[in-house]
């Protein structure tokens, strides 16, 4: 008998590659260099130009404002380091719940740059009336949190940042494809996103750079991407990114409606079946695919491993921090105790997640938690 198919509920770490995206990529797995003037190079350049249009459309941007990178981490680095270098800024502000690619990049600039870290409330949300210290050159606040799904008041923060003379950046990696994202409505100068979070391939990302914003390249070479990101383009991955962006834009209403229903079933079901569970994700003001849970009496790593043995993949926090000795900085910033953070898991749905997946997860989670708690009786 064939084993039951596994259930993948860790979409905030990465999403399965959409078969339609794979088909779009295949003709470009062996193609010309997009910087070459011959036919093969021109075909590759045309494919990149088309993908730039598709990614721009997802954000309400113009193609000229899209700079392709290798992923969200590089896009964040280009936004942060490029802004600091171009403006010779000596002060930057971010929130306490940013992704490590933002927090650690800014921390690496100390002491030359004064890094101000803004606190969050019990839902991992930054205050909309965030105070911006005088002399701040860069403000970076993520659009949606990767662990709890909390949506930040980025439009309000960006308006305050720009009024103070600072550049406004948002890490939109966990928001794009899960909620409407319009860079004009947000008012940001810079926005990062990544292909593999929206059913595209790993190895492709982008940075929206509002027209007129000054940015210095992080590394140097050729004049690729308007001189902001040197290196021969990964044409197949960029084509896949474009295809995934177009699908995400077209299918967003149906996806978000289904996710909201399924995560509602998940949260209600776990409350009914697992005594004492604490839902860390807010009821409203979050991306609809994400639920973060604290389960007293069951360590998150043990729950993850137990569910893995049941054929279900979940997470204990940021995929970039898995295996780290320190517990979630996001939950700690929300006021959770160390014990509560160590007893937490994250469940995140992708475009093909189903009601059957949620039901199976609830059944398995109840069994795993019951067994783990029995060990401590």
LUMLUM-378368 format. One line per 10 residues: their letters; for each residue x, y, z of N, C-alpha, C, O, CB. Coordinates in steps of 0.2 Angstrom, whole numbers. Glycine has a CB too. Layout:
N
a> X Y Z X Y Z X Y Z X Y Z X Y Z; ...;
This chain:
377
xxxxxxxxxx> 4 -6 0 0 0 0 4 6 0 9 7 4 -5 0 6; 3 11 -4 7 17 -5 6 21 2 0 21 4 5 21 -11; 11 25 4 10 29 10 5 35 8 5 37 3 16 32 12; 2 37 13 -3 43 12 1 49 11 7 50 13 -7 44 19; -1 53 6 2 59 4 3 64 10 -1 65 14 -1 63 -1; 9 67 11 10 72 16 6 78 15 4 80 10 18 73 16; 5 81 21 1 88 21 6 93 23 9 93 28 -5 87 26; 7 98 18 12 103 19 8 110 22 5 113 18 16 105 13; 10 112 28 7 117 31 12 122 34 12 125 39 2 115 37; 17 123 30 23 128 31 24 133 26 30 134 24 29 124 33;
xxxxxxxxxx> 19 136 23 19 140 17 23 146 18 26 149 14 13 141 14; 23 149 25 27 155 26 35 154 25 39 158 25 25 158 33; 37 147 26 44 146 25 45 145 17 50 148 15 46 139 28; 41 142 13 41 142 6 35 138 4 32 135 7 48 138 4; 33 140 -3 27 137 -6 29 132 -11 34 132 -14 23 142 -8; 25 127 -12 26 122 -18 26 126 -24 22 131 -25 20 117 -18; 30 124 -29 31 127 -36 24 125 -39 23 120 -41 37 125 -39; 21 130 -42 15 129 -46 16 126 -52 21 128 -56 11 136 -47; 12 121 -54 14 118 -61 14 122 -67 18 121 -71 9 112 -62; 10 128 -66 9 132 -72 16 137 -72 18 139 -77 3 137 -71;
xxxxxxxxxx> 18 138 -66 25 142 -66 30 138 -68 35 140 -72 26 144 -58; 30 131 -67 36 127 -69 35 126 -77 41 127 -80 35 120 -66; 29 126 -80 29 126 -87 31 132 -90 35 132 -95 22 125 -89; 30 138 -87 33 144 -90 40 145 -90 43 148 -94 30 150 -86; 43 141 -84 51 142 -84 54 137 -88 60 139 -91 52 140 -77; 51 132 -90 55 126 -94 59 129 -100 64 127 -101 50 121 -95; 55 133 -104 59 135 -110 65 139 -109 69 140 -114 54 139 -115; 66 142 -103 71 146 -102 77 143 -97 81 147 -94 69 153 -98; 76 137 -96 81 133 -92 88 133 -95 93 132 -92 79 126 -90; 88 133 -102 94 134 -106 93 139 -111 91 138 -117 96 127 -109;
xxxxxxxxxx> 95 145 -109 94 151 -114 100 155 -114 105 154 -111 87 155 -111; 99 161 -118 105 165 -119 106 170 -113 102 170 -109 104 169 -125; 111 173 -113 113 178 -108 109 185 -110 110 187 -116 121 180 -108; 105 187 -106 101 193 -107 104 199 -109 101 204 -111 96 194 -102; 111 199 -108 115 205 -109 118 205 -116 121 209 -119 120 206 -104; 117 199 -120 120 198 -126 116 201 -132 109 200 -131 121 191 -127; 118 204 -137 114 207 -142 112 202 -147 108 204 -152 118 212 -146; 114 196 -147 111 191 -152 104 189 -151 101 191 -146 116 185 -153; 101 185 -155 94 183 -155 93 179 -148 88 181 -145 93 178 -160; 98 175 -146 96 171 -140 96 176 -134 92 175 -129 102 166 -139;
xxxxxxxxxx> 101 181 -134 101 186 -129 95 190 -129 92 192 -123 107 190 -129; 93 192 -135 87 196 -135 80 193 -133 76 196 -130 86 199 -143; 80 186 -134 74 182 -132 74 182 -124 69 183 -121 74 175 -134; 80 181 -121 81 181 -114 79 188 -111 75 188 -106 88 179 -112; 81 193 -114 79 200 -112 72 201 -112 69 204 -108 83 205 -116; 69 199 -117 62 200 -118 58 196 -113 53 199 -110 59 198 -125; 60 190 -111 57 186 -106 57 190 -99 53 190 -95 60 179 -105; 63 193 -98 64 197 -91 60 203 -91 57 205 -86 72 199 -90; 60 206 -97 55 212 -97 48 211 -96 44 214 -92 56 216 -104; 46 205 -99 39 203 -97 38 201 -90 33 203 -87 37 197 -102;
xxxxxxxxxx> 43 198 -87 42 196 -80 42 203 -75 38 203 -70 48 192 -78; 46 208 -78 46 214 -74 39 217 -74 37 220 -69 51 219 -77; 36 217 -80 29 219 -80 24 216 -76 20 219 -72 27 219 -87; 25 209 -75 20 205 -71 21 207 -64 16 207 -60 21 198 -73; 28 207 -62 29 208 -55 27 216 -53 24 217 -48 36 208 -53; 28 220 -57 26 227 -56 18 227 -55 16 231 -51 28 232 -62; 14 224 -59 7 224 -59 5 221 -53 -1 224 -50 4 220 -65; 8 216 -50 6 214 -43 6 219 -38 2 219 -33 10 208 -41; 11 224 -39 12 229 -33 9 236 -35 9 241 -31 19 230 -32; 6 237 -41 4 243 -43 9 248 -45 9 254 -44 -1 246 -38;
xxxxxxxxxx> 15 245 -47 21 249 -49 22 249 -56 18 247 -60 27 246 -45; 27 253 -58 29 253 -65 35 248 -66 39 247 -61 31 260 -68; 36 245 -72 41 240 -73 48 243 -71 52 240 -69 41 238 -80; 49 250 -73 55 253 -72 57 253 -64 63 254 -62 55 260 -74; 52 252 -60 53 253 -53 55 246 -50 56 245 -43 47 256 -49; 55 241 -54 57 234 -51 64 232 -52 66 232 -58 52 229 -54; 68 230 -47 75 228 -48 75 221 -45 73 219 -40 79 232 -43; 77 216 -50 77 209 -48 83 207 -44 88 210 -45 77 205 -54; 82 203 -39 87 201 -35 87 193 -34 83 190 -38 87 204 -27; 91 190 -30 91 183 -29 86 181 -24 85 175 -23 98 181 -26;
xxxxxxxxxx> 82 185 -21 77 183 -16 76 189 -11 78 195 -12 79 177 -12; 71 188 -6 69 193 -1 75 195 3 75 201 5 64 190 3; 80 191 5 85 193 9 90 198 6 92 203 9 89 187 11; 91 197 -1 95 201 -4 92 208 -6 95 213 -6 98 198 -11; 85 207 -7 81 213 -8 81 218 -2 82 224 -2 74 212 -10; 81 215 4 81 219 10 88 222 11 88 228 13 79 214 16; 93 218 10 100 221 10 101 226 6 104 231 8 105 215 9; 99 226 -1 99 231 -5 96 238 -3 98 243 -3 97 229 -12; 90 237 0 86 242 2 89 246 8 90 252 8 79 240 4; 91 242 13 94 245 19 101 247 18 103 253 19 94 239 24;
xxxxxxxxxx> 106 243 15 113 245 14 113 251 9 117 255 9 117 239 13; 109 250 4 109 254 -2 107 261 0 109 266 -2 105 252 -8; 102 261 4 99 268 7 104 271 12 106 277 11 92 267 10; 107 267 16 112 270 21 118 273 17 120 278 19 114 265 26; 120 269 12 126 272 9 125 278 5 128 282 4 129 266 4; 119 278 1 117 283 -3 116 290 0 118 295 -2 111 281 -8; 113 289 6 111 295 10 117 297 16 116 302 19 105 294 13; 121 292 16 126 293 22 123 294 28 124 298 33 131 299 20; 117 290 29 113 290 35 117 288 41 121 283 41 107 287 34; 115 291 47 118 288 53 113 286 58 115 284 64 122 294 56;
xxxxxxxxxx> 107 286 56 102 283 61 96 280 57 94 282 51 99 289 65; 94 274 59 89 270 56 84 267 61 86 266 67 92 264 52; 78 266 59 73 264 64 70 258 61 68 257 55 68 269 65; 69 252 65 65 247 63 61 244 68 61 247 74 70 241 60; 57 239 67 53 236 73 56 230 76 61 228 73 46 234 70; 54 229 82 57 223 86 55 216 83 58 211 85 55 223 93; 50 216 78 48 210 75 50 209 68 47 204 65 40 209 76; 55 212 66 57 212 59 60 205 57 62 202 62 62 217 57; 60 203 51 64 197 49 71 197 51 74 203 50 63 195 42; 75 192 52 82 192 54 86 196 48 91 199 50 85 185 55;
xxxxxxxxxx> 84 195 42 87 198 36 87 206 37 92 209 34 85 196 30; 82 209 41 82 216 42 86 217 48 90 222 49 75 219 42; 84 214 54 87 215 60 95 214 60 98 219 63 84 211 66; 97 209 57 104 208 58 108 212 53 114 214 54 105 200 56; 105 214 47 108 218 43 109 225 46 115 228 46 104 219 36; 104 228 49 105 234 53 110 234 59 114 238 60 98 237 55; 109 228 62 114 227 68 121 227 66 126 230 69 112 221 72; 122 225 60 129 224 57 132 231 56 138 232 55 130 220 51; 128 236 56 130 243 54 132 247 61 135 252 60 125 247 51; 131 244 66 133 248 73 140 247 73 143 242 71 129 244 79;
xxxxxxxxxx> 144 252 76 141 258 80 140 264 75 138 270 77 145 260 85; 142 263 68 142 269 64 135 271 63 134 277 61 145 267 57; 130 267 63 123 269 62 120 267 69 120 262 72 120 265 57; 116 272 71 112 272 77 105 268 75 101 271 72 110 279 81; 104 262 78 98 258 76 93 259 81 94 256 87 100 251 74; 88 262 80 82 262 85 77 257 83 75 256 78 79 269 84; 76 253 89 71 247 88 64 249 91 64 250 97 74 241 91; 59 249 87 53 251 90 49 245 93 49 240 90 48 254 84; 46 246 99 42 240 102 36 239 98 33 243 94 41 242 109; 33 233 100 26 231 97 21 230 103 24 229 109 27 225 92;
xxxxxxxxxx> 15 229 102 10 227 107 9 220 107 13 216 104 3 231 105; 4 218 111 3 210 112 1 207 106 0 200 106 -2 209 117; -1 210 100 -2 207 94 3 208 89 2 206 83 -9 210 91; 9 210 91 15 211 87 15 216 82 18 217 77 17 204 83; 11 221 84 9 227 80 13 233 82 13 235 88 2 228 79; 16 237 77 19 243 79 14 249 79 9 249 76 24 245 74; 15 254 83 10 259 84 10 263 77 15 265 75 12 264 90; 4 265 75 3 269 69 6 276 70 9 279 65 -4 269 67; 6 279 76 9 285 77 16 285 80 18 289 84 4 289 82; 20 280 77 26 279 79 31 285 79 30 289 74 30 274 74;
xxxxxxxxxx> 34 286 84 39 292 84 45 291 81 48 286 82 40 294 92; 47 295 76 53 295 72 58 300 75 57 306 74 51 295 65; 64 297 78 69 302 80 72 306 75 72 305 69 74 298 84; 73 312 77 76 317 72 83 314 70 87 311 73 78 324 76; 84 315 63 90 313 60 90 306 57 95 303 55 96 313 65; 84 303 58 83 296 55 83 296 47 79 300 44 76 293 58; 87 292 44 88 292 37 84 287 34 82 287 28 95 292 35; 82 281 38 79 276 35 74 273 40 76 272 46 84 270 33; 68 271 38 63 268 42 61 261 39 59 262 33 56 272 44; 61 256 42 60 249 39 55 245 44 57 243 49 66 245 38;
xxxxxxxxxx> 49 245 42 44 241 46 40 236 41 38 238 36 39 246 49; 40 230 42 38 225 38 30 226 37 27 228 41 39 218 41; 28 223 31 20 224 30 16 218 34 11 220 36 19 223 22; 19 212 34 15 207 37 21 202 40 26 201 38 11 202 32; 19 201 47 24 197 51 24 189 48 19 186 47 23 197 58; 30 187 48 31 180 45 29 174 51 27 169 49 38 178 43; 29 176 57 27 171 62 20 172 64 17 166 65 31 172 68; 17 178 65 10 178 67 5 181 62 -1 180 63 10 183 73; 8 183 56 4 186 51 1 193 52 -3 195 48 -2 181 50; 3 196 58 1 203 59 2 208 54 8 208 51 4 205 66;
xxxxxxxxxx> -3 211 52 -2 217 47 0 223 50 -4 225 55 -8 218 42; 5 227 48 7 233 51 4 239 48 3 238 42 15 233 51; 3 244 51 1 250 48 6 254 44 8 260 46 -2 255 54; 8 251 39 14 254 35 12 260 32 16 265 31 16 248 30; 6 261 29 4 267 26 5 273 31 8 278 29 -3 267 23; 3 273 37 3 278 42 11 279 43 13 285 44 -1 276 48; 14 274 44 21 274 46 25 277 41 30 282 42 24 267 48; 24 275 34 28 278 29 26 285 28 31 289 26 26 274 22; 20 287 29 19 295 28 23 299 34 25 304 32 11 296 29; 23 296 40 27 300 45 34 300 43 38 304 44 26 296 52;
xxxxxxxxxx> 37 294 41 44 293 39 46 298 33 51 302 34 46 286 36; 42 299 28 43 303 23 43 310 25 46 315 22 39 301 17; 38 312 29 37 319 31 43 321 35 45 327 36 31 319 36; 46 316 39 52 318 43 59 318 39 64 320 41 53 313 48; 58 316 32 64 316 28 67 309 27 72 309 24 69 321 30; 64 304 30 67 297 30 65 294 24 59 295 21 66 294 36; 68 289 22 66 284 16 62 279 20 64 276 25 72 281 13; 56 277 17 52 272 20 52 265 16 51 265 10 45 274 20; 55 260 20 55 253 17 51 248 20 50 249 27 63 251 17; 48 244 17 44 238 20 46 232 17 47 231 11 36 240 19;
xxxxxxxxxx> 47 227 21 48 220 19 41 217 18 37 215 22 52 216 25; 39 216 11 33 214 9 33 206 8 28 204 5 30 218 4; 38 203 9 39 196 7 33 192 10 31 188 6 45 193 10; 31 193 16 25 188 18 18 191 17 13 188 19 26 187 26; 18 197 14 12 200 12 10 199 5 4 198 3 12 208 14; 14 200 0 13 199 -7 10 192 -8 13 187 -6 19 201 -11; 4 192 -12 1 186 -14 -4 184 -8 -7 179 -9 6 181 -15; -4 187 -2 -9 185 3 -13 191 5 -18 190 8 -5 183 9; -12 197 2 -17 202 3 -15 207 -2 -10 207 -6 -15 206 10; -20 212 -4 -19 217 -9 -13 221 -7 -13 224 -1 -25 221 -10;
xxxxxxxxxx> -8 222 -11 -2 227 -10 -2 232 -16 -1 230 -21 4 222 -9; -2 238 -14 -2 244 -19 3 249 -16 2 252 -11 -9 247 -20; 9 249 -19 14 253 -17 12 261 -17 15 264 -13 20 252 -21; 8 263 -21 5 270 -21 1 271 -15 2 276 -11 1 271 -27; -3 266 -13 -8 267 -7 -3 267 -1 -5 271 4 -13 262 -7; 2 263 -1 6 262 5 10 268 6 12 270 12 10 256 5; 12 271 0 17 277 1 24 275 2 28 280 4 14 282 6; 26 269 1 33 267 3 38 269 -3 36 270 -9 33 260 4; 44 270 -1 49 271 -6 52 265 -9 54 264 -14 55 275 -3; 52 259 -4 55 253 -6 51 247 -3 48 248 3 63 253 -3;
xxxxxxxxxx> 50 242 -7 47 236 -4 50 230 -7 52 229 -13 39 236 -7; 51 225 -3 55 219 -4 49 213 -5 44 213 -2 60 217 1; 51 209 -10 46 203 -11 51 197 -14 56 198 -16 40 204 -15; 48 191 -13 51 185 -15 47 180 -19 41 179 -17 54 182 -9; 50 177 -24 46 172 -28 43 166 -25 38 164 -26 50 170 -34; 48 163 -20 46 157 -18 41 157 -12 38 152 -10 52 153 -15; 39 163 -10 33 164 -6 26 164 -9 21 164 -6 34 170 -1; 26 164 -16 20 165 -19 20 160 -25 17 161 -30 19 172 -23; 22 154 -23 22 148 -28 26 149 -34 25 146 -39 15 147 -30; 32 153 -33 37 153 -38 43 150 -36 43 146 -31 38 161 -40;
xxxxxxxxxx> 48 150 -40 55 147 -38 59 150 -33 58 156 -32 59 146 -45; 63 146 -30 68 149 -25 73 152 -30 75 150 -35 71 144 -21; 77 157 -27 82 161 -31 80 167 -35 84 169 -39 85 156 -36; 74 169 -34 72 175 -37 68 180 -32 64 177 -29 68 174 -43; 70 186 -32 66 191 -28 66 198 -32 69 198 -37 69 192 -21; 64 203 -28 63 209 -31 63 215 -26 61 214 -20 58 210 -36; 65 220 -28 65 226 -24 61 232 -28 63 234 -33 72 229 -21; 55 234 -25 52 240 -28 56 246 -26 57 247 -20 45 241 -26; 58 250 -31 62 256 -29 58 262 -32 58 263 -39 69 256 -32; 55 266 -28 51 272 -31 55 276 -35 61 278 -33 47 275 -25;
xxxxxxxxxx> 52 278 -41 56 283 -45 58 289 -41 55 292 -38 51 285 -51; 65 290 -42 68 296 -39 71 295 -32 75 299 -30 63 301 -37; 71 288 -30 74 287 -23 81 285 -25 83 281 -29 70 281 -20; 86 288 -21 93 286 -22 95 280 -18 93 279 -13 97 292 -19; 99 276 -22 101 269 -19 107 267 -22 109 268 -28 95 263 -21; 112 265 -17 119 263 -19 119 255 -20 115 252 -16 124 265 -14; 122 253 -25 123 245 -26 126 242 -20 131 246 -17 126 243 -32; 125 236 -18 128 233 -13 135 230 -15 139 229 -11 123 227 -10; 135 227 -21 141 225 -24 141 227 -32 136 229 -34 141 217 -24; 147 227 -34 148 230 -41 150 225 -46 153 220 -45 154 235 -40;
xxxxxxxxxx> 149 227 -52 151 222 -58 149 226 -64 151 231 -66 148 215 -57; 144 222 -68 141 225 -74 136 230 -72 134 232 -66 139 220 -78; 132 232 -77 127 237 -77 120 234 -77 115 237 -79 127 242 -82; 119 227 -74 113 224 -74 108 228 -69 110 231 -64 114 217 -72; 102 227 -70 97 230 -66 98 237 -65 98 240 -59 96 226 -60; 99 241 -70 101 248 -69 107 250 -65 107 255 -62 95 252 -67; 112 245 -65 117 246 -61 117 245 -53 121 246 -49 120 253 -62; 111 243 -51 109 242 -44 110 234 -42 111 233 -36 102 244 -43; 111 230 -47 111 223 -45 115 219 -50 112 217 -55 105 219 -43; 122 219 -50 126 216 -55 126 209 -55 125 206 -49 133 219 -54;
xxxxxxxxxx> 127 206 -60 127 199 -61 122 196 -66 117 199 -67 125 195 -54; 124 191 -70 120 188 -75 113 186 -72 113 182 -67 124 182 -79; 108 188 -75 101 186 -73 100 179 -73 101 175 -78 96 190 -76; 96 176 -68 93 170 -68 87 170 -72 81 171 -69 93 167 -61; 87 169 -78 81 170 -83 76 166 -81 70 168 -80 83 170 -90; 77 159 -80 71 155 -79 68 156 -72 62 156 -72 74 147 -79; 72 158 -67 69 160 -61 65 166 -61 59 167 -58 74 160 -55; 67 171 -65 64 177 -65 57 176 -69 52 179 -68 68 183 -69; 58 172 -74 52 171 -78 46 167 -74 41 169 -74 53 166 -84; 49 163 -70 44 159 -65 41 164 -60 35 164 -58 48 154 -61;
xxxxxxxxxx> 45 169 -58 43 174 -53 37 178 -56 32 179 -53 49 179 -51; 38 180 -63 33 184 -66 27 180 -67 21 183 -66 36 186 -73; 27 174 -69 21 170 -69 18 169 -63 12 169 -62 23 163 -72; 22 168 -57 19 167 -51 15 173 -48 10 173 -45 24 165 -45; 18 179 -50 15 186 -48 9 187 -52 4 189 -49 20 191 -50; 8 185 -58 2 186 -62 -3 181 -59 -9 183 -59 3 184 -69; -2 175 -58 -6 170 -55 -9 173 -48 -15 173 -46 -4 163 -54; -4 175 -44 -6 178 -37 -11 184 -38 -16 184 -34 0 180 -33; -10 188 -42 -14 194 -43 -21 192 -46 -26 194 -43 -11 199 -48; -21 187 -50 -28 185 -53 -32 181 -48 -38 181 -48 -26 181 -59;
xxxxxxxxxx> -28 177 -44 -32 172 -40 -32 174 -33 -35 171 -28 -28 165 -40; -30 180 -31 -29 182 -24 -36 182 -21 -37 180 -15 -27 189 -24; -42 185 -24 -48 185 -20 -50 178 -18 -52 177 -12 -53 188 -24; -50 173 -22 -52 166 -21 -47 163 -15 -50 160 -11 -52 162 -27; -41 164 -16 -36 162 -11 -37 165 -4 -38 161 1 -29 163 -13; -38 171 -3 -39 174 3 -45 172 6 -46 171 13 -38 182 3; -51 172 2 -57 170 5 -57 163 8 -59 161 13 -63 170 0; -54 158 4 -53 151 7 -48 151 13 -50 147 18 -50 147 1; -43 154 13 -38 154 19 -42 157 25 -41 154 30 -32 159 17; -46 162 24 -49 165 30 -54 160 33 -54 159 39 -53 171 28;
xxxxxxxxxx> -57 156 29 -62 151 31 -58 145 34 -60 143 40 -66 148 25; -53 143 31 -49 137 34 -45 139 40 -45 135 45 -44 135 29; -42 145 41 -39 147 47 -44 148 53 -42 147 59 -34 153 46; -50 150 51 -55 151 56 -57 144 59 -58 143 65 -61 154 53; -58 139 54 -59 132 56 -53 129 61 -55 126 65 -60 128 50; -47 131 59 -41 129 62 -41 131 69 -40 128 74 -35 130 58; -42 138 70 -42 141 77 -47 139 81 -46 137 87 -42 149 76; -53 138 78 -59 136 82 -58 129 84 -60 127 90 -66 137 79; -56 125 80 -55 118 81 -50 116 86 -50 112 90 -53 114 75; -44 120 86 -39 119 91 -41 121 98 -39 118 103 -32 122 89;
xxxxxxxxxx> -45 126 98 -47 129 105 -52 123 108 -52 122 114 -51 135 104; -56 120 103 -61 115 106 -57 109 108 -60 105 112 -66 114 101; -52 107 105 -49 100 106 -42 100 110 -40 95 112 -47 97 99; -39 106 111 -33 106 115 -34 111 120 -34 117 119 -27 108 110; -34 109 126 -36 113 132 -30 118 133 -24 116 133 -37 109 138; -32 124 135 -27 129 136 -23 133 131 -19 137 132 -22 126 141; -24 131 125 -21 134 119 -22 141 118 -27 144 120 -23 130 112; -16 145 117 -16 152 116 -15 153 108 -10 151 106 -11 156 120; -20 157 105 -19 159 98 -15 166 98 -18 171 100 -25 160 94; -9 166 95 -5 172 95 -6 176 90 -5 182 90 3 170 95;
xxxxxxxxxx> -9 174 84 -11 178 79 -17 182 80 -22 179 83 -12 173 72; -17 188 78 -23 192 80 -30 190 76 -29 187 71 -22 199 78; -35 191 79 -42 189 75 -43 193 69 -45 190 64 -48 190 80; -41 199 69 -41 203 63 -35 207 62 -30 207 66 -47 208 63; -34 209 56 -28 213 54 -22 208 54 -16 210 56 -26 218 60; -23 203 50 -17 198 49 -18 195 42 -24 195 39 -17 192 54; -13 193 39 -14 189 33 -18 183 34 -16 179 39 -7 187 29; -22 181 30 -27 175 32 -25 168 32 -28 164 33 -33 176 27; -18 167 30 -16 160 29 -12 158 35 -10 152 35 -12 160 23; -11 162 40 -7 161 46 -10 160 53 -14 165 54 -1 166 46;
xxxxxxxxxx> -8 155 56 -10 154 63 -4 152 67 -1 147 66 -16 149 64; -3 156 73 2 154 77 -1 152 84 -5 156 87 7 160 78; 1 147 87 -2 144 93 4 143 98 9 140 97 -5 137 91; 2 144 104 6 142 110 2 136 114 -4 137 115 7 148 115; 5 131 115 2 125 118 5 123 124 10 120 124 2 119 113; 2 125 130 5 123 136 6 116 137 2 112 136 1 126 142; 12 114 140 13 107 142 16 103 136 16 97 136 7 104 144; 17 107 130 20 103 124 25 108 121 23 113 118 14 101 119; 31 106 121 36 110 118 35 110 110 33 105 107 43 108 119; 36 116 107 35 117 100 39 112 96 36 109 91 36 124 98;
xxxxxxxxxx> 45 111 97 49 107 93 47 100 94 47 96 89 57 107 96; 44 97 99 42 91 100 35 90 96 34 85 93 40 89 108; 31 95 96 25 95 92 26 95 85 23 91 81 20 101 94; 31 99 83 33 98 76 35 91 74 33 89 68 39 104 74; 40 88 78 42 82 76 37 77 76 36 72 72 48 80 81; 32 77 81 26 73 81 22 73 75 20 68 73 22 74 88; 20 79 73 16 80 67 20 78 61 17 75 56 14 88 66; 27 79 61 31 76 55 30 69 54 29 66 49 38 78 56; 30 65 60 29 58 60 22 56 58 21 51 55 31 55 67; 17 61 59 10 59 56 10 62 49 4 61 46 6 63 61;
xxxxxxxxxx> 15 64 46 15 66 39 12 73 38 10 75 32 10 62 35; 13 78 43 11 84 42 17 89 44 20 88 49 5 86 47; 18 94 40 24 99 41 21 105 43 17 108 40 27 100 34; 24 108 49 22 114 52 29 117 54 34 114 52 17 114 58; 29 123 57 35 126 59 34 128 66 29 128 69 36 132 55; 40 130 69 40 133 76 42 140 76 42 144 81 46 130 80; 43 143 70 44 151 69 47 152 62 45 149 58 49 153 75; 51 157 62 54 159 56 59 153 53 62 150 57 59 165 57; 58 151 47 62 146 44 69 148 44 73 143 45 60 144 37; 71 154 44 78 156 44 81 155 51 87 156 52 79 163 42;
xxxxxxxxxx> 77 154 56 79 153 63 78 146 66 80 145 72 76 158 67; 76 142 62 74 135 64 81 132 67 86 132 63 71 131 59; 80 129 72 86 125 75 90 130 80 95 128 83 90 123 70; 88 137 80 92 141 84 90 140 91 85 138 93 90 149 82; 95 141 96 94 140 103 90 145 106 86 143 111 101 141 106; 89 151 103 85 156 106 78 156 103 77 154 98 88 163 105; 73 157 108 66 156 106 64 162 101 68 167 101 61 156 112; 58 162 99 56 167 94 56 174 97 54 176 102 48 166 92; 60 179 93 60 186 96 54 189 95 52 194 98 66 189 92; 50 187 90 43 190 89 39 189 95 36 194 97 40 187 82;
xxxxxxxxxx> 38 183 97 33 181 103 36 185 109 32 187 113 33 174 104; 43 185 110 45 188 116 44 196 115 42 199 121 53 187 116; 44 199 109 43 206 109 35 207 110 34 213 112 44 208 102; 31 202 109 24 203 111 22 202 118 17 203 120 20 198 107; 27 200 122 26 199 129 26 192 132 24 191 137 21 203 131; 26 188 127 26 181 129 32 179 133 38 181 132 25 176 123; 31 174 138 37 172 142 41 167 137 39 165 132 34 168 148; 47 166 140 51 161 136 48 154 136 48 151 130 58 160 140; 45 152 141 42 145 141 36 145 136 35 141 132 39 144 148; 32 151 135 27 151 130 30 151 123 27 148 119 23 157 131;
xxxxxxxxxx> 35 155 122 38 155 115 41 148 113 40 146 108 44 160 115; 43 144 118 46 137 117 40 132 116 41 127 113 50 135 123; 34 134 118 28 130 117 24 132 111 18 131 111 24 129 123; 27 135 106 23 138 100 25 135 94 30 133 93 24 145 100; 20 135 89 21 132 83 17 137 78 12 141 80 18 125 82; 19 137 72 16 141 66 13 136 61 16 132 59 21 146 63; 7 137 59 3 134 54 2 139 48 -2 144 50 -3 130 56; 4 138 42 3 143 37 1 139 31 4 134 28 9 147 36; -4 141 27 -8 138 22 -5 141 15 -3 146 15 -15 138 22; -5 136 10 -3 138 3 -10 138 -1 -15 137 1 2 134 0;
xxxxxxxxxx> -9 139 -8 -14 140 -12 -18 134 -13 -24 134 -14 -12 142 -19; -15 128 -12 -19 122 -13 -21 118 -6 -24 113 -6 -15 117 -17; -20 122 -1 -22 119 6 -30 118 6 -33 122 3 -20 123 12; -32 113 9 -39 111 9 -42 110 16 -38 110 21 -40 105 5; -49 110 16 -52 108 22 -50 101 25 -49 100 31 -60 108 21; -49 97 21 -46 90 23 -39 91 26 -38 87 31 -46 85 17; -35 95 24 -29 96 27 -29 99 34 -26 96 38 -24 101 22; -34 103 35 -35 106 41 -38 101 46 -36 101 52 -40 112 41; -43 97 44 -46 92 48 -40 87 50 -40 85 56 -51 88 44; -36 85 45 -31 80 47 -26 83 52 -24 80 57 -27 78 41;
xxxxxxxxxx> -24 89 51 -20 93 56 -23 93 63 -19 92 68 -18 100 53; -29 95 63 -32 95 70 -32 88 73 -31 88 79 -39 98 69; -34 83 70 -34 76 73 -27 74 75 -26 72 81 -36 71 67; -22 76 71 -15 74 73 -13 78 78 -9 75 83 -11 74 67; -14 84 78 -12 89 83 -15 87 90 -11 87 95 -14 96 82; -21 85 90 -24 83 97 -21 77 99 -19 76 105 -32 82 96; -19 72 95 -16 66 97 -9 67 100 -7 65 105 -15 61 91; -5 71 96 2 73 98 2 76 104 6 75 109 5 77 92; -2 81 105 -2 85 112 -4 81 117 -1 81 123 -7 91 111; -9 77 117 -11 72 122 -5 67 124 -4 66 130 -17 68 120;
xxxxxxx> -2 65 119 4 60 121 10 64 124 13 61 129 7 57 114; 11 70 122 17 74 125 15 76 132 19 76 137 18 80 121; 9 78 133 7 80 140 7 74 145 8 75 151 0 83 140; 5 68 142 5 62 146 12 61 149 13 58 154 2 56 142; 17 63 145 24 61 148 26 65 154 30 64 157 29 63 142; 22 71 155 24 75 160 19 75 166 20 78 171 24 83 158; 15 70 166 10 69 171 13 65 177 10 64 182 4 65 169;
